[in-house]
Amino acid sequence: MKRCELRFGLLGPPILYDHGPDGAVVRPVGSPKVRLLLTALLLEAGRTVSVEALKDALWGGAPPASAHASLHNHVTRLRRLLDDPTRLRAVSPGYLLRVDDGELDIHTFDAHSAAARAAHAGRDWRRTLCECAAALALWRGTPLSGLPAELGGYALVQRLREARLLLLEWRYDAELALADGRLDALLPELAALAAEHPLREAYHRQLMLALHRSGRQAEALAAHRDLRRRLVEELGVEPGPAVREAHLEVLRGGEEGRGDDGESGAEGGSRAGSGGAHPAADAHVQAPGTPTPAPRPAQLPPPPAHFTGRALLAETLHGTLATPGPTIAVLTGMAGIGKSALALHVAHALTDRFPDGQLYVNLHGATPGMLPLTSAQALAALLRDVGADPRSIPEHPDAAAALLRSMLAPTRTLLVLDDAANAAQVRSLLPAGPGCAVIITSRSSLAALDGVRRFPLAPLSDEDSAALLRAVSGREEGIDAGHPLVELTGRLPLALRVVAARLAARRALTPEVLAGQLAATEWRLHHLEYDDLSVRRSLAVAHDALAASDREADRDAALVLRRIGALDLPEYGAPLLARLSGTGVRRAEDALDRLVDVALLEETALGRYVPHDLVRDFARELAGTAGGTAVAESALSWYAALAERTLTAIVEPGLDQDDRRRPTSCQPPEHAAHVADTHPFDGPEAAFAWGDAELENIAALAERYADAPDTRIAARLCTLLRLLFPYVQRSGRVAEMEVLGRAALRVARRLGDEAAEAYALGDLAGVHFLTGRHNEALTLNDEALTIWQRLGVLSWMRRSLNNRGLLLEGLGRYEESGRALRQSLAYSRRLNDPYGEAVTHQHLGNLFEHTDPRAAIEQHRLSLAIGETIGNVLIQLYARCNIGYAHLTLGEPGAAARHFEESLRDLVDQGDWHGESQTRLGLVRSLRQLGRTERADRECAELLRRADARADRYIGGLARHQLGLLLSESGRTEEARTSWQAALDALTGTDEKAVVAELASLLADIGEPPTSDHFASA
């Protein structure tokens, strides 16, 4: 069977579809991230899209630490959807999606549009119709719909929308030219287009001609009159030549119907709405139940006295509402963020734009001590405000909403609907007239409302926060952007106003004293209350409504907020909160969505949630002290179980994995049951992604509970840290490694668990090795070796001896190194541990490199062969990297570069930072020696970027050493000096004596001797 041709669609929601013998079949793209990935690639069809650009597209410019692994997963899923491995290829520095001619609907649309343009210009009306129909048939709605604006397709969408409008113009020109008087079928379509685009003259011209040629001359003249009035009133211009010509055609066709004054009967009648009469007054006269005109409403509360900041947002909102409508803007954000202040500030600036009135309704969606207005109550109030007779207001809500729309339709009125609870509360209050606009404020995003512009509000900047404090308090001196009050109020306008009110009321109270009071976290919310202003009460409205709700998701949300307060982590995901609240993951996700919806949490990345600092304080108050230990135990047990799943996903089966999983004396007996309750990761990438997402939380727990007196908590933390460390080490997160390693050592010693202590000592030794402090690493490793020898654990004695040999080689103690490595090799053979044997051959190769590089290569080849036999990819990649270094020692940079490149291709995907960094560093050196400067620059920049992202100063220092050499060789001496000085600063205090000495010499040679501290350290 012939395979269907794959096609791509962006003229609407992004889709894949097949064209087979039975027609087009859509292939769904279910994952939002895969849809984003597909779209980003299609927007650059046939061109390579860099990994960084794809990360920005998928995560809106703020990719998480796990972005690289997650991107690889999404690419794999997209490849499966494409069902053709040649479609999507990895091409440095990113990915390339092949799109053949005719396979992307935008390309086909553009081709038909070009043909239609040519046919229209040549007045070939039948071909114009054919090409327009072919192009318009591809349109499935707004291009790229359902995707975030940050994707970067805004300009493309605007171009395509304009192209569609032109195609419609050309199509109706052709229809008018070919119709021979049969135009009734066009009238509804043209009337709808003219209404949708009130200032686009072409559709009005075509509507006039279609009406006239259908014998409806009066309506044609009315269409012209409406267009002319709108253009004159709103833009101050007359219709263009094409409209004037069409108007003349209509007038010539109806001379017998003209009056003595030269105007048609339709134009010469009542002038209501075209000149002196006020549109709002006409509405009040004509609408049912309004026998007399009502006064123009001007209900806006006073503007905020000290409105500060948000200049760009206010300007954008002003421009949005000034656009011919109906326009609806929704201002969203947490309690006290300043939504109402911004709404009133902008509304007062727009009063001239809406001469028929400004309506204001406080819906009390989250007002302390008040129930929200029902939509029926708000409808009745608005109808009375626009002049409806209260006795004539329909009882049925739909009829009342229809009456409100009818009364507002001919007017230019601004509505401010403040503090909306949900979309249902405001839906029936919205006008439909083109002259109206609405500002809605709500803690909820009101996602169920269609056709609105949303403006999420963030806390103020430091500068604006300080300015607001000064303005409201009257303290012009002593409060700047760096003042502690700015941070302690969370830059929340309500909190800032409370603090400023306290300072204004008590002149003896200094900003510094008040900052000290706020710094006591347990009292912060107490000090953020003044008169009728209260951050706590404002936050409590949302929680209390959730807790008292009949909906399960709401009650779950209230419970989840209390659990957040009890645990107090940097961020949260649904699986952890499902464990802590005793619900399933689905219910936890629903609860988190509700907390986001009422602005008590922010979703900072997909599935990751963070509370504002003041919400944290409120959640801690809710949680109190009861049950805090149980929550901590539950969290640590969950993390320990997932840490074991991470271990089994990233560490190859064998003694290394088995030994690390073997319980020590302090491990809780129920740990195995907790592990059984969790699902294994799909593979290393998923495990690394989980670790990247949770590492900050685990580090926070380690620092908080490392010295906790409760032995149950200590035991769970000790187990967690032992199982997690291989992930942290391979990820290269050196800052977290040190924190976790020291916490593990303190806990193990306090619990008296010798095996756990030996693990922690060995892990800390690894941290010092990775940061260039070999002497300290050797001391810690030997302490661990002593414990393992006392416990008689041969496998860990083998590892400790192997590490001892590696460290001694790095310190130049070659004879001792060889002795330790030979002992390790003997243990490996005794234990029948080929993995250990392969690692020792690599370290022996490193040792031989100092005396006989060819013999070193043979040792690395032995390691490579063992790795291939046991199927261990990392062993193979490390062996190739080490062979590269041996070739560098031999002065063979070409051979070295080939081995480094072969190793690097797969090391990145393995998530092993030590191997990747050493390989990339060797590649930079090889490329520099080969004179391939441009490629060396790119690789060095990438190494630096990755090292800095991990706060790895050691690798960063080594990379800056190489960068300085590259800069110096290209004549950029000053930049080289800066790079070398930064490298020297980073490597001072490490055991890289030779590199430190070389850096000092390089700086001295260019007239920049290093400081005496650097010489002393070297």
C-alpha positions, -999 to +999 in steps of 0.1 A: +000+000+000+013+034-008+020+055+022-001+087+028+016+120+023+022+138+056+010+174+057+013+202+083-013+228+093-007+261+110-038+280+096-056+273+129-045+251+158-013+233+147-021+198+133-006+169+114-027+152+088-024+125+062-037+127+027-047+092+016-072+078-009-101+085+014-091+121+020-074+140+048-071+124+083-060+146+112-033+131+134-038+147+169-009+163+187-021+158+222+009+172+242+010+210+245+048+210+246+050+188+215+026+212+197+048+241+207+079+222+194+062+213+161+051+249+156+085+263+164+101+240+138+074+247+112+079+285+116+115+279+104+106+251+080+136+237+063+160+256+085+179+245+116+164+258+148+189+261+177+183+242+210+183+275+228+156+289+205+135+258+211+139+260+248+127+296+247+097+286+226+087+258+249+093+276+282+087+312+274+122+324+278+125+309+313+135+272+308+139+251+339+171+233+348+157+201+332+149+218+299+176+200+279+164+166+290+128+175+286+134+189+251+150+156+240+119+138+253+096+160+233+117+156+202+114+118+206+076+121+209+074+143+179+095+119+158+071+091+167+042+113+156+059+121+123+065+083+117+095+091+095+130+092+111+143+114+083+118+141+089+133+156+121+171+155+124+196+168+149+217+193+131+241+214+151+233+236+169+197+223+171+171+204+150+158+206+114+124+196+103+121+187+066+091+202+049+087+194+012+068+216-013+031+217-007+033+201+027+027+231+049-006+249+045+009+283+049+031+278+019+002+266-002-020+295+011+007+320+000+010+304-034-027+306-040-027+342-027+000+352-051-019+337-080-051+354-068-033+388-067-021+384-102-055+373-115-072+402-097-047+427-112-054+413-146-092+413-141-093+375-147-124+371-125-130+334-128-094+326-120-095+351-091-125+332-077-108+298-081-075+309-064-093+327-036-115+298-029-085+274-029-066+296-004-096+303+019-105+266+020-072+261+039-082+285+067-092+267+099-093+297+122-068+320+137-033+308+128-013+293+157-044+295+179-041+280+213-004+288+215+013+315+237+021+348+221+057+344+232+063+318+206+072+346+182+046+341+155+027+373+161+040+391+130+032+360+109-003+357+123-010+394+115+003+390+080-018+359+074-049+376+088-044+406+065-038+382+035-071+365+043-090+398+044-074+407+010-085+374-004-120+380+007-119+415-010-107+400-042-132+372-040-162+396-036-148+418-064-149+388-087-184+378-074-197+413-082-181+413-116-195+378-125-229+378-107-250+395-134-274+407-107-277+375-087-262+388-055-287+380-027-265+352-014-235+375-009-254+400+013-253+382+047-216+376+043-207+411+033-229+426+060-211+405+086-177+415+072-186+452+072-198+449+108-167+430+119-144+455+102-162+489+105-133+510+091-124+487+062-138+506+032-136+478+007-163+456+024-186+486+028-181+495-009-189+459-019-219+458+004-232+490-011-229+476-046-244+443-038-274+460-021-278+484-050-276+457-077-301+436-057-326+465-060-321+477-024-309+512-031-321+528+002-301+503+022-271+508+000-273+546+007-277+539+044-246+517+044-227+546+028-241+571+053-230+549+083-195+544+069-190+581+062-202+591+097-179+566+114-149+577+093-155+614+100-162+610+137-135+585+145-107+593+121-116+627+107-114+616+071-138+612+041-143+579+023-118+571-004-122+573-042-135+537-046-163+543-021-172+576-036-174+560-071-197+532-057-218+559-040-222+577-074-233+544-090-260+540-064-272+576-067-273+574-105-293+542-103-320+559-082-325+593-096-362+589-097-362+585-059-343+617-052-359+647-036-356+683-047-326+689-024-305+664-044-303+637-017-320+603-019-350+596+002-330+574+025-305+601+032-330+629+035-351+615+063-343+615+100-308+624+110-308+608+144-273+594+152-255+613+124-252+647+139-266+667+168-287+641+187-267+623+215-266+585+208-271+577+244-302+599+246-316+582+215-311+549+232-329+559+263-359+572+243-361+541+221-353+512+245-383+494+262-390+505+297-372+538+293-398+565+285-375+595+294-338+601+289-316+592+319-286+613+330-252+602+317-237+579+343-203+589+357-199+563+384-161+558+386-147+561+422-119+586+425-086+576+409-059+563+432-042+592+450-007+578+447-007+556+416+029+545+411+047+525+384+031+502+357+036+529+331+040+505+302+012+483+313-011+513+318-002+525+283-009+492+267-042+488+286-052+524+275-044+516+239-064+484+240-095+500+254-093+529+230-095+506+200-129+504+184-147+475+202-163+460+219-131+456+239-128+436+272-097+438+293-092+415+323-067+425+350-057+395+371-034+389+400-032+380+437-049+399+466-035+434+470-015+435+437-032+467+427-058+456+401-085+481+411-060+509+413-048+503+378-083+499+364-095+532+379-063+550+369-068+540+332-106+544+333-103+580+344-079+587+316-104+573+291-135+593+301-133+616+270-133+584+248-166+572+263-189+603+263-220+582+269-209+573+304-188+553+327-204+525+348-188+510+379-199+479+398-180+463+427-189+426+424-173+418+458-159+386+445-133+386+473-143+413+497-137+404+534-171+401+552-192+404+521-209+379+498-203+382+460-230+399+440-250+375+419-251+382+382-289+390+385-282+416+411-254+432+390-277+432+359-305+449+377-282+476+391-267+483+357-301+485+340-312+510+365-280+530+361-285+533+323-321+545+328-343+514+326-376+516+345-371+492+375-407+480+370-399+469+334-367+450+340-373+414+329-371+387+356-355+362+333-317+367+334-313+362+296-340+388+289-324+412+313-290+407+297-305+412+263-321+445+274-288+457+288-270+449+255-298+467+235-295+498+256-257+500+254-254+490+217-257+525+202-236+541+229-199+546+237-198+535+273-171+522+296-179+495+322-156+488+352-165+455+368-144+454+399-134+422+419-152+396+398-154+361+414-156+341+382-166+342+346-202+332+352-207+363+373-197+387+345-207+370+313-243+384+312-230+419+320-209+424+289-221+447+261-219+439+224-219+474+209-188+484+189-185+516+210-183+500+244-154+488+265-151+468+297-124+466+324-127+436+347-106+430+377-104+395+393-081+373+412-091+346+387-079+345+352-115+342+340-102+317+315-137+307+305-143+342+290-136+342+252-125+372+232-109+391+261-074+406+266-058+395+298-033+416+318-017+396+346-002+419+373+031+412+390+044+428+422+060+463+417+096+468+409+120+477+437+122+513+425+084+517+422+079+501+456+102+526+472+085+554+453+050+543+466+063+541+502+077+576+500+046+590+484+021+576+508+042+579+540+055+614+533+090+602+541+110+616+512+144+606+526+158+573+536+137+549+516+153+537+484+150+506+462+173+486+484+155+494+517+145+462+536+109+473+537+107+468+499+116+431+502+097+425+534+064+437+518+070+414+488+066+446+466+028+441+470+010+474+467-015+466+495+013+457+519+033+487+508+003+510+515-002+495+550+035+500+558+034+535+545+002+543+564+019+532+597+049+554+589+026+583+581+005+579+613+035+575+637+063+599+628+085+585+656+084+551+640+114+548+617+115+527+585+144+507+600+124+499+632+094+488+612+116+467+590+129+449+621+094+442+632+084+428+598+116+407+597+102+384+624+084+362+600+058+349+625+046+385+630+049+399+595+011+397+587+003+412+621+022+443+611+006+444+577-028+455+591-039+491+596-074+505+599-095+487+572-064+476+552-053+440+560-032+416+539-042+387+561-080+394+557-076+398+520-058+365+516-082+347+541-113+355+519-101+331+492-090+303+516-122+305+536-144+303+505-124+273+494-127+255+527-164+261+530-172+251+494-193+221+484-168+213+456-142+186+463-116+205+444-121+236+465-118+218+498-087+199+485-072+233+476-077+246+511-060+215+525-032+217+500-025+253+510-022+242+547+002+214+536+022+240+517+024+261+549+035+231+570+063+220+547+074+255+533+095+245+503+107+268+475+083+253+450+058+224+447+045+198+423+013+178+423+028+144+431+044+156+464+012+174+475-009+144+466+013+124+490+011+151+517-027+156+514-037+120+510-053+125+476-045+112+442-024+131+417-054+141+397-071+157+427-039+174+437-036+189+402-072+201+404-065+216+438-034+234+426-053+248+396-079+262+420-052+279+441-037+294+409-072+305+399-078+324+431-042+338+429-028+321+460-002+303+439+016+311+407+025+284+381+060+294+373+067+264+349+045+236+337+035+217+368+056+238+392+039+261+417+052+289+439+034+311+465+042+348+470+062+354+502+032+369+520+011+339+509+038+317+525+034+335+557-004+331+556-001+294+548+023+289+577-003+306+600-030+282+586-008+252+592+002+262+627+025+238+645+003+207+647+013+179+624+044+195+611+066+166+620+043+141+603+043+162+571+081+164+571+084+127+576+059+120+548+078+144+524+112+129+532+099+094+528+085+103+494+117+120+483+138+090+494+116+066+475+119+086+443+156+091+449+160+053+448+140+052+415+164+079+402+194+058+413+182+027+395+174+048+363+208+065+360+233+040+376+238+009+355+229-025+371+258-040+391+277-036+423+276+002+423+238+003+422+233-027+445+257-014+472+242+021+472+207+006+476+217-017+504+201-004+537+224+011+564+214+007+600+195+039+602+173+033+571+136+032+581+121-003+577+091+010+557+113+025+530+109-005+507+072-002+509+073+035+499+095+026+469+070+000+459+043+027+459+061+047+433+066+041+396+100+036+380+112+064+356+109+058+319+147+062+316+176+084+326+163+115+311+131+114+331+150+107+362+174+136+357+144+158+349+127+148+382+160+155+401+165+189+384+129+199+394+132+188+430+168+194+439+162+229+453+135+215+476+157+186+488+186+210+495+161+231+516+150+201+535+186+190+541+196+223+556+165+225+577+165+190+592+202+181+592+204+190+629+168+182+638+165+163+671+138+139+659+156+107+650+129+095+626+132+126+605+170+123+606+169+087+595+147+095+565+169+124+555+200+102+558+185+076+535+174+102+510+208+118+507+226+085+503+203+074+475+202+108+457+239+116+456+248+098+424+223+119+406+236+152+421+272+141+412+265+132+376+245+164+372+275+185+382+255+206+407+286+213+428+270+239+452+242+214+461+266+185+463+285+203+491+254+212+510+239+177+508+272+160+515+279+180+546+243+175+558+246+137+552+278+135+572+263+154+602+232+133+602+251+100+599+275+108+627+246+119+650+228+087+643+259+066+648+255+049+614+291+040+603+281+029+568+261+060+562+291+080+575+314+063+550+290+070+522+289+107+532+327+109+535+332+093+500+306+116+485+322+147+500+355+135+487+339+134+452+328+170+456+363+181+465+377+161+435+353+178+411+362+212+424+400+207+421+407+202+459+425+169+456+443+170+490+410+175+509+394+149+488+422+124+496+418+130+534+380+124+532+384+093+509+410+078+533+386+082+562+359+065+543+384+037+533+392+031+570+355+027+579+349+003+549+380-018+559+366-019+595+332-030+582+348-055+558+329-043+527+352-053+498+333-036+471+336-002+488+372-009+497+378-014+460+361+019+451+379+038+478+413+024+467+404+033+431+396+069+440+427+070+462+448+061+431+431+087+410+436+115+436+472+106+442+479+107+404+464+142+403+487+152+431+518+139+413+523+110+438+526+085+410+542+055+428+515+056+456+489+060+429+500+028+411+501+008+443+465+018+452+452+012+417+468-023+415+451-031+448+418-019+435+422-040+403+429-071+424+397-065+444+377-061+412+388-094+399+382-111+432+347-097+432+342-105+395+333-068+390+341-060+353+328-024+358+353-018+386+380-033+365+372-011+336+373+021+357+407+011+372+421+005+337+411+041+329+428+055+360+459+034+352+458+049+317+457+084+333+487+074+354+507+060+324+501+092+304+528+109+325+555+084+314+542+064+283+512+078+265+510+049+241+508+025+271+481+048+284+461+044+253+463+006+256+449+008+292+420+029+279+414+005+251+412-023+277+386-003+295+367+004+262+366-033+254+352-042+289+326-014+285+315-028+252+313-064+266+291-054+296+271-028+276+281+001+298+279+033+277+295+056+301+326+034+304+329+035+267+325+073+264+350+080+292+375+056+276+372+075+243+376+108+261+407+096+279+422+083+246+418+118+233+438+132+262+466+107+256+467+118+219+469+155+231+499+145+253+515+129+222+510+161+203+484+146+180+454+171+182+437+158+151+434+123+165+424+137+199+396+159+184+381+129+167+379+109+200+365+139+219+338+145+193+328+109+193+326+109+230+308+142+233+280+133+209+265+109+235+278+122+268+255+152+267+225+129+266+239+108+295+236+137+318+271+131+332+286+166+338+321+155+348+325+134+316+309+161+294+330+190+308+363+171+306+355+160+270+344+195+259+375+210+275+398+185+257+379+193+224+386+230+229+423+224+234+425+201+204+406+226+181+428+255+193+460+236+185+446+227+151+439+263+144+401+258+141+395+290+161+359+296+153+348+261+163+370+263+194+354+296+204+319+281+201+327+250+221+345+271+248+315+294+251+292+264+255+314+249+281+314+282+300+277+286+298+271+251+311+296+255+339+282+288+350+247+274+350+259+248+375+280+274+396+310+252+387+339+276+393+365+250+388+355+240+353+347+276+346+382+285+356+397+259+333+375+270+304+384+307+309+421+297+308+415+283+273+393+312+263+421+336+272+445+316+250+420+318+221+416+356+226+453+362+229+460+343+197+435+364+178+451+396+191+424+405+217+449+411+245+427+431+269+399+405+267+425+377+272+437+395+303+402+397+318+396+360+310+429+349+326+424+370+357+389+354+362+404+320+357+431+327+383+405+339+407+385+307+402+414+283+404+433+299+433+430+275+463+426+244+441+453+218+434+457+229+398+492+242+406+505+240+370+475+259+355+477+285+383+514+290+376+508+293+339+480+318+344+503+339+367+530+338+340+506+347+312+493+377+331+529+388+340+539+386+303+512+411+293+521+435+320+494+425+345+511+408+374+486+389+397+481+399+433+504+386+460+475+364+472+475+346+439+512+339+441+510+327+477+482+303+468+501+290+438 
